[in-house]
Amino acid sequence: MKPKSPAATLGFAHPLLLPTLTLIGLAGAAGLGEVWLRQEISLTANRTRQTEQRLAQTERDLAEVSTRITAEQSIDALNRRNSEWQLGLGPPAGPQVVQVAGPAEEYLGAHRGAPEAYADLGRGAPTVALFRLPSNR
């Protein structure tokens, strides 16, 4: 039998080749993972920025609508709409106003769903703040 040479006992690769290749592979995977993570952070930041812009636009729209609603609820605007649309609305007359002892919310809340409870209001139904004026035509 022939004695084995030192190269033959080491096999086909040098002893440092496998750990070096493993280290290169792990470093490559870590680098790829870092690139992916940075991409995800960038995408999340873009989505957050877009969401903040939509939120800011929605808040501006809400403020505009609130301003328009406030303007339309003013007494002058309501009177102008009343005359423009010829609704014939005016302030309530004496018999349409009923004085309730205590908070009206508690009174109406206690009698909710019981129409007979409104009988003492004079008409059997809750009162309203505006009514139709008789036509002068």
BAVEXVEX-959045 format. One record per residue (C-alpha): residue number from 1; x negated, y, z negated. Coordinates in Angstrom, 1 decimal. Layout:
N
+-----+--------+--------+--------+
! num !      X !      Y !      Z !
+-----+--------+--------+--------+
! NUM !      X !      Y !      Z !
...
+-----+--------+--------+--------+
//
This chain:
137
+-----+--------+--------+--------+
! num !      X !      Y !      Z !
+-----+--------+--------+--------+
!   1 !    0.0 !    0.0 !    0.0 !
!   2 !   -1.1 !    3.4 !    0.9 !
!   3 !   -1.4 !    6.0 !   -1.9 !
!   4 !    1.1 !    8.8 !   -1.6 !
!   5 !   -0.2 !   12.2 !   -0.8 !
!   6 !    0.9 !   15.1 !   -3.0 !
!   7 !    2.8 !   16.6 !   -0.1 !
!   8 !    4.9 !   13.4 !    0.3 !
!   9 !    5.8 !   13.4 !   -3.4 !
!  10 !    7.2 !   16.9 !   -3.2 !
!  11 !    9.7 !   16.0 !   -0.6 !
!  12 !   10.7 !   18.1 !    2.3 !
!  13 !   10.8 !   21.4 !    0.4 !
!  14 !    8.5 !   23.3 !   -1.8 !
!  15 !    9.7 !   23.4 !   -5.5 !
!  16 !   10.4 !   27.2 !   -5.4 !
!  17 !   12.4 !   27.1 !   -2.1 !
!  18 !   15.7 !   25.9 !   -3.6 !
!  19 !   15.7 !   28.3 !   -6.5 !
!  20 !   14.8 !   31.2 !   -4.2 !
!  21 !   17.5 !   30.3 !   -1.7 !
!  22 !   20.0 !   30.0 !   -4.6 !
!  23 !   18.9 !   33.4 !   -5.9 !
!  24 !   19.3 !   35.0 !   -2.4 !
!  25 !   22.7 !   33.5 !   -2.1 !
!  26 !   23.9 !   34.7 !   -5.5 !
!  27 !   22.5 !   38.2 !   -4.8 !
!  28 !   24.3 !   38.3 !   -1.5 !
!  29 !   27.6 !   37.2 !   -3.1 !
!  30 !   27.2 !   39.8 !   -5.8 !
!  31 !   26.5 !   42.5 !   -3.2 !
!  32 !   29.5 !   41.4 !   -1.2 !
!  33 !   31.6 !   41.5 !   -4.4 !
!  34 !   30.4 !   45.0 !   -5.2 !
!  35 !   31.3 !   46.3 !   -1.7 !
!  36 !   34.8 !   44.7 !   -2.0 !
!  37 !   35.2 !   46.3 !   -5.4 !
!  38 !   34.3 !   49.7 !   -4.1 !
!  39 !   36.7 !   49.3 !   -1.2 !
!  40 !   39.5 !   48.4 !   -3.6 !
!  41 !   38.7 !   51.4 !   -5.8 !
!  42 !   38.8 !   53.7 !   -2.8 !
!  43 !   42.1 !   52.3 !   -1.6 !
!  44 !   43.6 !   52.7 !   -5.1 !
!  45 !   42.3 !   56.3 !   -5.3 !
!  46 !   43.9 !   57.1 !   -2.0 !
!  47 !   47.3 !   55.6 !   -3.0 !
!  48 !   47.1 !   57.5 !   -6.3 !
!  49 !   46.4 !   60.7 !   -4.5 !
!  50 !   49.3 !   60.1 !   -2.1 !
!  51 !   51.6 !   59.3 !   -5.0 !
!  52 !   50.6 !   62.5 !   -6.8 !
!  53 !   51.2 !   64.5 !   -3.7 !
!  54 !   54.7 !   63.0 !   -3.2 !
!  55 !   55.4 !   63.6 !   -6.9 !
!  56 !   54.4 !   67.3 !   -6.6 !
!  57 !   56.5 !   67.7 !   -3.5 !
!  58 !   59.5 !   66.1 !   -5.3 !
!  59 !   59.0 !   68.4 !   -8.2 !
!  60 !   59.0 !   71.4 !   -5.9 !
!  61 !   62.1 !   70.2 !   -4.2 !
!  62 !   63.8 !   69.6 !   -7.5 !
!  63 !   62.9 !   73.1 !   -8.7 !
!  64 !   64.3 !   74.6 !   -5.4 !
!  65 !   67.5 !   72.6 !   -5.8 !
!  66 !   67.9 !   73.6 !   -9.4 !
!  67 !   67.4 !   77.3 !   -8.5 !
!  68 !   70.1 !   77.0 !   -5.8 !
!  69 !   72.5 !   75.2 !   -8.2 !
!  70 !   71.9 !   77.9 !  -10.8 !
!  71 !   72.6 !   80.6 !   -8.2 !
!  72 !   75.8 !   78.9 !   -7.1 !
!  73 !   77.0 !   78.5 !  -10.6 !
!  74 !   76.9 !   82.2 !  -11.4 !
!  75 !   80.2 !   84.0 !  -12.0 !
!  76 !   79.6 !   86.3 !   -9.0 !
!  77 !   78.9 !   83.3 !   -6.7 !
!  78 !   82.0 !   81.4 !   -7.9 !
!  79 !   84.2 !   84.5 !   -7.4 !
!  80 !   82.8 !   85.0 !   -3.9 !
!  81 !   83.4 !   81.3 !   -3.0 !
!  82 !   86.9 !   81.6 !   -4.5 !
!  83 !   87.8 !   84.5 !   -2.2 !
!  84 !   85.9 !   83.1 !    0.8 !
!  85 !   87.6 !   79.8 !    0.7 !
!  86 !   90.9 !   81.3 !   -0.4 !
!  87 !   91.3 !   78.9 !   -3.3 !
!  88 !   93.4 !   81.2 !   -5.5 !
!  89 !   91.6 !   80.2 !   -8.7 !
!  90 !   91.5 !   82.4 !  -11.8 !
!  91 !   91.0 !   82.3 !  -15.5 !
!  92 !   93.3 !   80.0 !  -17.5 !
!  93 !   96.6 !   81.5 !  -18.7 !
!  94 !   97.7 !   81.3 !  -22.4 !
!  95 !   99.7 !   78.0 !  -22.3 !
!  96 !   96.8 !   76.3 !  -20.5 !
!  97 !   94.4 !   76.8 !  -23.4 !
!  98 !   94.7 !   74.6 !  -26.4 !
!  99 !   92.7 !   75.2 !  -29.6 !
! 100 !   91.3 !   72.0 !  -31.1 !
! 101 !   90.1 !   72.0 !  -34.7 !
! 102 !   86.5 !   70.8 !  -34.7 !
! 103 !   84.2 !   69.8 !  -31.8 !
! 104 !   86.2 !   69.1 !  -28.7 !
! 105 !   83.8 !   66.3 !  -27.7 !
! 106 !   84.6 !   64.4 !  -30.8 !
! 107 !   88.3 !   64.9 !  -30.4 !
! 108 !   88.3 !   63.8 !  -26.7 !
! 109 !   85.8 !   60.9 !  -27.5 !
! 110 !   88.0 !   59.6 !  -30.2 !
! 111 !   91.1 !   59.5 !  -27.9 !
! 112 !   89.3 !   58.3 !  -24.8 !
! 113 !   91.4 !   55.8 !  -22.9 !
! 114 !   94.5 !   56.6 !  -24.9 !
! 115 !   96.7 !   58.9 !  -22.7 !
! 116 !   99.3 !   59.2 !  -25.5 !
! 117 !   96.7 !   60.9 !  -27.6 !
! 118 !   96.8 !   63.8 !  -25.2 !
! 119 !  100.5 !   64.4 !  -25.7 !
! 120 !   99.8 !   67.0 !  -28.5 !
! 121 !   97.9 !   69.0 !  -25.9 !
! 122 !  101.2 !   70.1 !  -24.4 !
! 123 !  101.0 !   68.4 !  -21.0 !
! 124 !  100.0 !   64.9 !  -21.7 !
! 125 !   96.6 !   65.4 !  -20.0 !
! 126 !   93.3 !   67.2 !  -20.7 !
! 127 !   93.3 !   70.9 !  -19.9 !
! 128 !   91.2 !   72.5 !  -17.2 !
! 129 !   89.4 !   75.8 !  -17.1 !
! 130 !   90.7 !   77.0 !  -13.7 !
! 131 !   94.2 !   76.9 !  -12.2 !
! 132 !   95.8 !   77.9 !   -8.9 !
! 133 !   97.4 !   81.4 !   -8.9 !
! 134 !  100.8 !   81.7 !   -7.3 !
! 135 !  100.6 !   82.9 !   -3.7 !
! 136 !  101.5 !   86.6 !   -3.0 !
! 137 !  102.6 !   85.8 !    0.5 !
+-----+--------+--------+--------+
//
